[in-house]
Amino acid sequence: MKTKAIFYHAGCPVCVAAEQNVANALDPSRFEVEHVHLGQNKARVAEAEKAGVKSVPALVLGGQAYHINFGAGIEALR
């Protein structure tokens, strides 16, 4: 059974680098990765906040939020 991973980002250079170096590096045989651009999909900002995301880029892996750098605070994406 694969672990669900959600990579939340805003499309900024920091987010793109994190996506290339972190989210895309996850083993596809172990992880099902969904990429969510919060700048384009504002309806999912509340979902990200509920998952513990405080800034993007962030990876929610197995229900835990991991902040990968600081591209933008979640409040800027509302």
Secondary structure, 3 states (H helix, E strand, C coil): CCEEEEEEECCCHHHHHHHHHCHHHCCCCCEEEEEEECCCCHHHHHHHHHCCCCEEEEEEECCEEEEEEEEEEHHHHC
